[in-house]
């Protein structure tokens, strides 16, 4: 069996990148003959090192997203042209990779780039799409053609659509045939998570007696709830509670970081909120905390939520997205109304007043993660579904051949523009004068013929 995987990024920092490798690693451990190659987006980054460790081959391709926070507007014709050129070339290049690699099927990871799906479609190769986000509702990204049409295309271009939670599966089921959708929980190695949590680090918390909170993310962004967390902690500190909060993750946009720090100063809690930056092993910091915070507006799954719970850290989480699918309210954590800072503060206050509840909920959190990893939504089940898919005779919707020809147009136009730019001024003047002279000649010849006819 051979598979080709498109990773939407080339840095090994986010949950989506880690999760697809977790799945592939699991499959490799069960099927030694499985061969895997990746397509990474240019420019190449730290993901390469992870692939080299596993001896996975990779190909670098340049392309632009169709679901992003900075899409070109219709009025920006030059940028639209450049975008269409790069993406058309990407599809053609991926087709060449498919022809060379000869995969049994192609995987697209994340919803932001459909180019491998199109290439597989044109080559008649089965395609599996891993949907890991809502796009707009969680990350604030825009859809070039709208959310509904995008998810509809994802379904039409794929034999299987893999959702990372039942909640997200229900959402995309409004646009995609539910018979195509499979829910897969990421195959976490629970023992490995606990071992990583025991790594010795310098304690980021200052007070021995404080209620210690942690919020981990790839980056500090508005959608992850950092600002709400600061306000909640500030509110409780003003009430006299001894609380500290650690943020794990790289700094976000400058304006948001400035807003966040201004809010911290306004509450006078600068010595209670600690920024430790990006950490290769955030679980070691989670281990130092009493409670984990999941304050995102709408998580499709919540990798860090699961990781908190796997090492026995209860979660105060927003009651939205897949968080209530993972956190059982008042059993393995506490849920609050998303966006409601006062409710978030109330739930944190419950733990501040009852430290014994932290241990009780932490023990239940471990049990919940064990149940999730032993259920039906595992990579072994997905692998079986893919095998069944491959056993069926592939019936791709008929492709109108001219749509494939369209991919050549941006490149042809680009070559023409370049040739015009390279043409010397004198050559251009000569060409224009010759064209005008030809028109004058035609006019004169017509007049002469008219006079002679008389």
PLY file of the C-alpha trace (Angstrom):
ply
format ascii 1.0
element vertex 454
property float x
property float y
property float z
element edge 453
property int vertex1
property int vertex2
end_header
0.00 0.00 0.00
1.29 3.45 -0.91
-0.23 6.78 0.08
0.54 10.39 -0.81
-0.29 13.03 1.82
-0.63 16.77 1.29
0.26 18.71 4.43
-1.09 22.26 4.27
1.97 23.67 6.06
5.66 22.87 6.36
6.20 23.70 10.03
5.67 21.16 12.79
3.85 23.37 15.29
0.07 22.93 15.03
-2.32 20.19 16.03
-3.27 19.29 12.45
0.34 18.58 11.47
1.00 16.51 14.56
-2.27 14.61 14.25
-1.76 13.41 10.67
1.69 12.12 11.62
0.20 10.37 14.64
-2.25 8.57 12.33
0.41 7.64 9.78
2.76 6.46 12.54
0.02 4.24 13.94
-0.71 2.75 10.51
2.98 2.13 9.93
3.25 0.31 13.26
0.44 -2.02 12.20
1.28 -2.36 8.49
5.02 -2.59 7.91
4.66 -2.61 4.11
2.89 0.77 4.07
4.80 3.38 2.06
4.19 7.08 2.61
5.23 10.23 0.75
4.31 13.81 1.63
3.69 17.02 -0.27
4.79 20.06 1.75
4.04 23.69 1.02
6.96 25.92 0.10
8.99 27.29 1.79
10.06 24.18 3.68
10.22 24.30 7.47
10.59 22.11 10.55
8.17 19.46 9.26
11.01 18.18 7.09
12.95 17.07 10.17
9.99 14.98 11.38
9.69 13.30 7.99
13.41 12.60 7.80
13.28 10.92 11.23
10.67 8.55 9.83
12.39 8.21 6.45
9.32 9.50 4.63
9.96 11.02 1.22
8.57 14.48 0.52
7.96 16.89 -2.35
7.84 20.70 -2.10
5.07 22.53 -3.97
4.13 26.21 -4.03
0.45 27.16 -3.70
-2.03 29.58 -2.12
-4.95 28.69 0.19
-8.64 28.88 -0.75
-9.60 29.31 2.91
-7.56 32.05 4.58
-7.79 35.27 6.58
-6.27 37.34 3.77
-7.86 36.23 0.51
-7.46 38.48 -2.56
-10.48 40.63 -3.36
-12.10 40.70 -6.81
-10.83 44.24 -7.25
-7.23 43.10 -6.76
-6.91 41.65 -10.24
-3.13 41.35 -10.22
-3.12 39.32 -7.00
-5.97 37.16 -8.26
-4.02 36.45 -11.44
-0.87 35.51 -9.50
-2.92 33.30 -7.16
-4.60 31.50 -10.05
-1.23 30.99 -11.72
0.41 29.48 -8.63
-2.51 27.19 -7.85
-2.95 26.02 -11.44
0.75 25.17 -11.56
0.44 23.41 -8.19
-2.31 21.12 -9.47
-0.31 20.24 -12.58
2.82 19.62 -10.48
0.95 17.42 -8.01
-0.47 15.46 -10.95
3.09 14.79 -12.07
3.98 13.63 -8.55
0.96 11.29 -8.57
2.01 9.83 -11.90
5.53 9.27 -10.56
4.61 7.96 -7.08
1.59 5.90 -8.19
-0.21 6.05 -4.81
-3.18 3.85 -4.04
-4.90 6.93 -2.67
-4.20 10.57 -1.84
-4.83 12.31 1.50
-5.43 16.03 2.02
-4.86 17.24 5.58
-6.92 20.29 6.66
-9.50 22.18 4.59
-7.32 25.10 3.45
-5.87 23.68 0.23
-7.78 21.53 -2.32
-5.06 21.20 -4.94
-4.08 17.58 -4.22
-7.77 16.68 -4.28
-8.16 18.22 -7.74
-4.99 16.49 -8.96
-6.24 13.13 -7.69
-9.62 13.83 -9.30
-8.05 14.46 -12.69
-5.84 11.37 -12.38
-8.71 9.12 -11.25
-7.06 8.32 -7.90
-9.16 7.81 -4.72
-8.98 10.74 -2.33
-9.45 10.96 1.46
-9.90 14.37 3.08
-9.07 14.98 6.76
-11.32 17.82 7.94
-9.97 19.27 11.18
-11.62 22.67 11.47
-14.63 24.81 10.70
-12.42 27.44 9.08
-14.45 30.54 9.81
-16.13 29.72 13.13
-12.91 28.68 14.88
-10.02 30.39 13.09
-11.77 33.38 11.53
-10.69 32.48 8.01
-12.70 33.43 4.93
-13.87 31.01 2.24
-13.20 32.07 -1.33
-16.45 30.50 -2.53
-18.33 30.35 0.78
-18.38 27.69 3.52
-21.26 25.63 2.11
-19.91 25.32 -1.45
-16.43 24.59 -0.07
-17.55 21.68 2.10
-19.75 20.43 -0.75
-16.68 20.36 -3.01
-14.70 18.58 -0.29
-17.33 15.84 -0.33
-17.54 15.67 -4.12
-13.77 15.41 -4.49
-13.39 12.64 -1.89
-14.35 9.02 -1.41
-14.00 9.45 2.37
-14.11 12.55 4.58
-12.48 12.10 8.00
-13.70 14.35 10.81
-11.77 14.69 14.08
-14.92 14.85 16.22
-18.55 13.80 16.12
-19.51 17.44 16.54
-17.63 18.48 13.39
-18.96 15.43 11.53
-22.51 16.60 12.26
-21.66 20.07 10.97
-20.09 18.97 7.66
-22.92 16.44 7.28
-25.10 19.36 6.21
-23.05 19.57 3.00
-21.53 16.09 2.55
-23.18 12.70 2.16
-23.03 11.27 5.71
-22.16 7.84 4.30
-18.79 9.29 3.28
-17.98 10.71 6.73
-15.87 8.82 9.28
-15.05 10.24 12.73
-11.49 9.63 13.91
-10.13 10.59 17.30
-6.44 11.25 17.11
-4.50 8.10 18.19
-2.77 9.49 21.27
-0.29 7.27 23.05
-1.46 7.83 26.62
1.67 6.40 28.23
3.83 8.65 26.06
1.82 11.74 27.04
2.27 10.95 30.73
5.99 10.32 30.30
6.41 13.65 28.53
4.50 15.40 31.28
7.07 14.17 33.81
9.95 16.00 32.11
11.82 18.14 34.63
11.46 21.88 33.94
11.77 25.11 35.88
8.43 25.76 37.54
6.77 28.78 35.83
4.47 29.37 38.81
5.66 31.54 41.70
3.35 30.80 44.63
3.06 27.41 46.33
-0.51 28.03 47.47
-2.05 29.60 44.37
-4.63 27.98 42.11
-2.50 27.33 39.04
-4.06 27.64 35.60
-2.55 26.91 32.19
-3.62 27.66 28.62
-1.54 26.09 25.85
-1.78 26.78 22.13
0.44 26.98 19.08
0.14 30.75 19.16
-1.52 33.46 21.22
-4.50 34.62 19.15
-7.91 36.25 19.79
-9.84 33.08 18.91
-8.12 31.01 21.63
-9.62 32.96 24.53
-6.47 34.39 26.09
-8.11 37.76 26.70
-11.14 36.21 28.40
-8.82 34.15 30.60
-6.93 37.24 31.72
-10.18 39.07 32.54
-11.49 36.09 34.51
-8.28 35.79 36.52
-8.18 39.55 37.09
-11.77 39.49 38.35
-10.98 36.71 40.84
-7.75 38.30 42.06
-9.72 41.47 42.83
-12.02 39.30 44.92
-9.01 38.16 46.93
-8.20 34.81 45.34
-4.59 33.67 44.93
-4.48 32.61 41.26
-1.76 32.34 38.62
-2.05 31.78 34.90
0.57 30.46 32.46
0.34 30.96 28.70
2.28 28.44 26.60
2.62 29.39 22.92
4.44 31.77 20.63
3.49 35.45 20.65
0.61 36.44 18.41
-0.02 39.65 16.41
1.59 42.73 17.96
-1.68 44.61 18.35
-3.29 41.70 20.17
-0.26 41.14 22.41
-0.37 44.84 23.29
-4.09 44.61 24.07
-3.50 41.53 26.20
-0.72 43.12 28.23
-2.69 46.34 28.70
-5.53 44.27 30.15
-3.08 42.51 32.48
-1.77 45.89 33.66
-5.27 47.25 34.20
-6.02 44.38 36.62
-2.60 44.70 38.28
-1.80 41.01 37.72
1.48 41.28 35.84
3.17 39.08 38.45
0.39 36.46 38.13
0.28 35.94 34.36
3.37 34.24 32.94
4.28 33.98 29.25
6.67 31.07 28.61
6.58 31.18 24.80
6.56 28.21 22.45
7.61 24.99 24.14
8.43 21.75 22.38
6.92 19.87 25.32
4.02 21.94 26.72
2.79 18.97 28.76
5.61 19.49 31.24
4.10 22.92 31.97
0.58 21.53 32.12
1.80 19.07 34.74
2.73 22.00 37.01
-0.83 23.37 36.82
-3.98 22.43 38.68
-6.46 23.21 35.92
-6.29 23.58 32.15
-8.20 26.30 30.30
-9.85 25.71 26.90
-11.37 29.08 26.05
-11.47 28.85 22.24
-14.57 30.15 20.52
-15.25 26.86 18.76
-12.81 23.96 18.70
-13.34 21.25 16.08
-11.64 18.80 18.45
-9.20 20.35 20.89
-5.95 18.41 20.97
-4.73 20.26 24.05
-8.03 19.56 25.84
-7.44 15.85 25.44
-3.80 16.19 26.49
-4.76 18.08 29.66
-7.17 15.33 30.62
-4.85 12.46 29.67
-2.39 13.48 32.37
-5.11 14.06 34.96
-5.62 17.82 34.63
-9.31 18.80 34.73
-10.50 21.39 32.22
-12.54 24.54 32.41
-13.78 24.71 28.84
-16.08 26.76 26.63
-19.36 24.96 26.02
-19.00 25.03 22.24
-17.60 22.99 19.37
-16.24 19.60 20.40
-15.14 20.64 23.90
-18.33 19.25 25.55
-17.76 16.06 23.55
-14.47 15.58 25.41
-15.17 17.24 28.76
-18.06 15.83 30.79
-19.41 18.79 32.72
-19.07 18.46 36.52
-17.40 15.06 36.01
-14.03 15.57 34.32
-14.15 19.35 34.21
-16.45 22.35 34.12
-18.09 24.00 31.10
-18.92 27.69 30.83
-20.90 29.77 28.37
-18.59 30.68 25.51
-17.58 34.33 25.57
-19.00 34.88 29.05
-16.08 36.07 31.20
-18.18 36.12 34.37
-19.23 32.49 33.87
-15.61 31.51 33.18
-14.59 33.22 36.43
-17.35 31.42 38.35
-16.17 28.01 37.13
-12.55 28.77 38.03
-13.77 29.98 41.43
-15.38 26.58 42.08
-11.94 24.94 41.88
-10.38 27.72 43.95
-12.87 26.97 46.73
-12.62 23.18 46.47
-9.14 21.84 45.78
-10.33 18.25 46.42
-12.57 18.57 43.35
-9.48 19.09 41.20
-8.17 15.62 42.05
-11.58 14.00 41.64
-12.21 15.53 38.22
-8.62 14.79 37.18
-9.09 11.09 37.86
-12.31 11.09 35.82
-10.52 12.95 33.02
-7.99 10.12 32.71
-10.81 7.58 32.50
-12.54 9.57 29.76
-9.42 9.68 27.57
-8.97 5.92 27.98
-12.55 5.36 26.82
-12.07 7.62 23.79
-8.93 5.78 22.73
-10.52 2.33 23.04
-13.71 3.10 21.14
-14.74 2.75 17.51
-13.31 6.11 16.42
-9.75 4.85 16.03
-7.23 4.71 13.15
-7.57 0.95 12.81
-11.25 1.33 11.97
-10.45 4.13 9.51
-7.81 1.96 7.82
-10.41 -0.78 7.35
-12.83 1.74 5.85
-10.18 2.88 3.39
-9.49 -0.72 2.35
-13.21 -1.20 1.73
-13.21 1.99 -0.31
-10.33 0.76 -2.45
-12.06 -2.59 -3.01
-14.95 -0.79 -4.65
-14.73 0.12 -8.30
-13.89 3.81 -8.34
-16.59 5.82 -10.06
-15.46 9.37 -10.40
-17.92 11.92 -11.67
-17.28 12.54 -15.37
-14.77 15.35 -15.81
-15.30 17.82 -18.64
-11.92 17.75 -20.32
-11.92 21.47 -21.00
-11.83 22.21 -17.25
-8.40 20.60 -17.16
-7.26 22.70 -20.10
-8.21 25.79 -18.03
-5.25 25.10 -15.74
-2.90 26.04 -18.61
-4.40 29.49 -19.15
-2.73 31.41 -16.28
0.69 30.04 -17.28
0.14 30.91 -20.94
-0.93 34.44 -19.96
2.07 34.77 -17.67
4.47 33.72 -20.43
2.89 36.24 -22.79
3.25 39.04 -20.23
6.89 38.13 -19.69
7.57 38.10 -23.41
6.03 41.56 -23.70
8.16 42.83 -20.82
11.31 41.43 -22.37
10.60 42.98 -25.75
12.81 46.05 -26.34
11.21 49.47 -26.77
12.54 49.74 -30.30
11.17 46.32 -31.16
7.81 47.24 -29.66
7.71 50.55 -31.62
8.70 48.70 -34.79
5.91 46.16 -34.21
3.32 48.87 -33.56
4.47 50.99 -36.58
4.34 47.95 -38.82
0.81 47.20 -37.65
-0.24 50.80 -38.36
1.53 50.81 -41.75
-0.30 47.64 -42.66
-3.62 49.26 -41.81
-2.72 52.38 -43.89
-1.67 50.15 -46.79
-4.98 48.30 -46.66
-6.89 51.59 -46.68
-4.86 53.01 -49.60
-5.21 49.78 -51.55
-8.95 49.94 -51.04
-9.13 53.53 -52.25
-7.00 52.73 -55.30
-9.21 49.79 -56.18
-12.27 52.03 -55.80
-10.81 54.73 -58.12
-9.63 52.19 -60.69
-13.04 50.67 -60.69
-14.54 53.93 -61.75
0 1
1 2
2 3
3 4
4 5
5 6
6 7
7 8
8 9
9 10
10 11
11 12
12 13
13 14
14 15
15 16
16 17
17 18
18 19
19 20
20 21
21 22
22 23
23 24
24 25
25 26
26 27
27 28
28 29
29 30
30 31
31 32
32 33
33 34
34 35
35 36
36 37
37 38
38 39
39 40
40 41
41 42
42 43
43 44
44 45
45 46
46 47
47 48
48 49
49 50
50 51
51 52
52 53
53 54
54 55
55 56
56 57
57 58
58 59
59 60
60 61
61 62
62 63
63 64
64 65
65 66
66 67
67 68
68 69
69 70
70 71
71 72
72 73
73 74
74 75
75 76
76 77
77 78
78 79
79 80
80 81
81 82
82 83
83 84
84 85
85 86
86 87
87 88
88 89
89 90
90 91
91 92
92 93
93 94
94 95
95 96
96 97
97 98
98 99
99 100
100 101
101 102
102 103
103 104
104 105
105 106
106 107
107 108
108 109
109 110
110 111
111 112
112 113
113 114
114 115
115 116
116 117
117 118
118 119
119 120
120 121
121 122
122 123
123 124
124 125
125 126
126 127
127 128
128 129
129 130
130 131
131 132
132 133
133 134
134 135
135 136
136 137
137 138
138 139
139 140
140 141
141 142
142 143
143 144
144 145
145 146
146 147
147 148
148 149
149 150
150 151
151 152
152 153
153 154
154 155
155 156
156 157
157 158
158 159
159 160
160 161
161 162
162 163
163 164
164 165
165 166
166 167
167 168
168 169
169 170
170 171
171 172
172 173
173 174
174 175
175 176
176 177
177 178
178 179
179 180
180 181
181 182
182 183
183 184
184 185
185 186
186 187
187 188
188 189
189 190
190 191
191 192
192 193
193 194
194 195
195 196
196 197
197 198
198 199
199 200
200 201
201 202
202 203
203 204
204 205
205 206
206 207
207 208
208 209
209 210
210 211
211 212
212 213
213 214
214 215
215 216
216 217
217 218
218 219
219 220
220 221
221 222
222 223
223 224
224 225
225 226
226 227
227 228
228 229
229 230
230 231
231 232
232 233
233 234
234 235
235 236
236 237
237 238
238 239
239 240
240 241
241 242
242 243
243 244
244 245
245 246
246 247
247 248
248 249
249 250
250 251
251 252
252 253
253 254
254 255
255 256
256 257
257 258
258 259
259 260
260 261
261 262
262 263
263 264
264 265
265 266
266 267
267 268
268 269
269 270
270 271
271 272
272 273
273 274
274 275
275 276
276 277
277 278
278 279
279 280
280 281
281 282
282 283
283 284
284 285
285 286
286 287
287 288
288 289
289 290
290 291
291 292
292 293
293 294
294 295
295 296
296 297
297 298
298 299
299 300
300 301
301 302
302 303
303 304
304 305
305 306
306 307
307 308
308 309
309 310
310 311
311 312
312 313
313 314
314 315
315 316
316 317
317 318
318 319
319 320
320 321
321 322
322 323
323 324
324 325
325 326
326 327
327 328
328 329
329 330
330 331
331 332
332 333
333 334
334 335
335 336
336 337
337 338
338 339
339 340
340 341
341 342
342 343
343 344
344 345
345 346
346 347
347 348
348 349
349 350
350 351
351 352
352 353
353 354
354 355
355 356
356 357
357 358
358 359
359 360
360 361
361 362
362 363
363 364
364 365
365 366
366 367
367 368
368 369
369 370
370 371
371 372
372 373
373 374
374 375
375 376
376 377
377 378
378 379
379 380
380 381
381 382
382 383
383 384
384 385
385 386
386 387
387 388
388 389
389 390
390 391
391 392
392 393
393 394
394 395
395 396
396 397
397 398
398 399
399 400
400 401
401 402
402 403
403 404
404 405
405 406
406 407
407 408
408 409
409 410
410 411
411 412
412 413
413 414
414 415
415 416
416 417
417 418
418 419
419 420
420 421
421 422
422 423
423 424
424 425
425 426
426 427
427 428
428 429
429 430
430 431
431 432
432 433
433 434
434 435
435 436
436 437
437 438
438 439
439 440
440 441
441 442
442 443
443 444
444 445
445 446
446 447
447 448
448 449
449 450
450 451
451 452
452 453
